[in-house]
Amino acid sequence: MIEKYTTEVNLDSFNGDDTELKETIEEIKAYAKTYENDKVTVLNVTESVSSSGKKHYKILLQHERDTNNLGRKYEYEEEKLFGFYEDEE
């Protein structure tokens, strides 16, 4: 069965350029996973600028999880970015 749900992530006072924003969003997607086969998709990114000139972003994510094919569960945050340690396979 496929489970779907959405979450919203707020980036306050982001001062990076477009490349850094894309990298940050990719990291957010990776950290949003719980299981190896989870899929996280960006649905929307909304930018606003405060009166002080700081950029704020709202990122809407869609999560999809196949409950019949979860894969391994991430035990450590580092595994979400760098993969599982070799001795765990």
C-alpha positions in Angstrom: 0.0 0.0 0.0 1.3 3.5 -0.8 1.0 6.1 1.9 1.1 9.8 1.0 1.3 12.8 3.2 2.6 16.4 3.0 4.8 18.4 5.3 5.9 22.0 5.3 9.4 23.2 6.1 10.2 26.8 6.9 13.6 28.3 6.2 13.9 31.5 8.1 16.6 34.1 7.3 18.2 32.1 4.5 21.1 34.2 3.0 22.5 31.9 0.4 22.3 32.0 -3.4 20.1 29.8 -5.7 22.7 27.0 -5.8 22.9 26.9 -2.0 19.2 26.9 -1.8 18.9 23.9 -4.1 21.5 22.0 -2.1 19.7 22.9 1.2 16.4 21.6 -0.3 18.1 18.4 -1.4 19.4 17.9 2.2 15.9 18.6 3.6 14.5 16.0 1.3 17.1 13.4 2.4 16.5 14.1 6.1 12.8 13.8 5.6 13.1 10.1 4.9 12.7 7.4 7.5 13.1 4.3 5.3 15.5 3.6 2.4 12.7 3.5 -0.2 10.8 6.6 0.9 10.3 9.1 -1.9 10.2 12.8 -1.0 9.2 15.4 -3.7 9.1 19.1 -3.5 5.6 20.4 -4.4 6.1 24.1 -3.9 8.7 26.6 -2.7 7.4 30.1 -1.7 9.8 32.9 -1.1 9.0 36.0 1.0 11.3 38.9 2.0 11.0 40.5 5.4 11.1 44.3 6.0 14.7 43.8 7.0 15.5 42.2 3.7 16.0 38.7 4.9 14.6 35.9 2.7 12.2 33.3 4.1 11.1 30.2 2.3 8.2 27.8 2.8 8.9 24.4 1.3 6.0 22.0 0.8 7.1 18.3 0.6 5.1 15.2 -0.5 6.2 12.0 1.1 5.4 8.6 -0.4 6.0 5.3 1.3 5.3 1.8 0.0 4.5 -0.1 3.1 5.1 -3.4 1.4 8.6 -2.3 0.3 10.1 -0.1 3.0 13.8 -1.0 2.6 16.1 -0.5 5.6 15.3 2.0 8.3 17.7 4.8 8.8 19.2 4.6 12.2 21.6 7.6 11.9 21.1 10.9 10.3 24.4 10.5 8.4 23.0 7.5 6.6 20.3 9.6 5.0 22.9 11.7 3.2 25.8 9.3 2.7 24.1 5.9 2.6 24.3 2.8 4.9 27.5 1.6 6.3 28.9 -1.4 4.4 28.8 -3.7 7.4 25.0 -3.1 7.7 24.0 -4.6 4.4 
